[in-house]
Amino acid sequence: MTILNYYYNNIMGIEIKNLRIKVNVNAQKEEEMSLVKEERTNWTSHEIMAAVSKMITNKKER
């Protein structure tokens, strides 16, 4: 398991485990997204952060 403590905007923490991303925004309900929609495992850090950014945007729009 890899844990990134990335403090930007309202991100409290990002956990990457088994190619799934879980984001905790302002200690509210966690958002989870699979990274295995595409059949590949070599995600770059930029691609992971883009996916996290999209999750946060979707969370804020609700």
N, C-alpha and C positions, 0 to 999 in steps of 0.2 A: 504494500500500500504506500502510495506517495501522497503526502499532504503538503499543499502550498499555502502558506499564509500570505495571501496577496491582498493588501489593503488598498482598494481603489473604489471610489464612489461609496457604495454601501455594502461591499462584500465583506462578510465576516470570515469566511474561509472557503476553500475549495478542496474537495477530496476527490481524488481520482483512484478508482479501484475497479479492477476487472473491466476496463474500458468503458466505465460509466462515470459521468461527472455529476457531482451533487454540489449544489451551491446553496449556502445559507445567506439570505439577504436580510439584514437588520434583525437577525434572530427570529425571523418569521418562518413560515412553512418552507421547507427545503424544496428546491426545484431539482429534478433529476433528468438526465438526458443520456441516451446511449451513444457511444462513439462507434458502435459497430454497425451502423446503418450502411456504411460503405465497407466493403470487404477488404479492410486493410488495418494494420495495427501500428503503422509508423507515422503517428500524428506528430506534427511539429508543435512547439510551444505556442507559436503564433496562431496556428489553427485551433488549438485548445482554447486559447484566450478569446478568439473570435466566437467560438461556440458558447463560452461562458457569457460574453458580452450580449449575445443574442438572447440567452436565457434571462439575463437581468432586465433587458429591455422589455421582453414579454411579460415579466413579473411586474414591472412598474406600470405597464399599460393596463393591467387588470383592475 
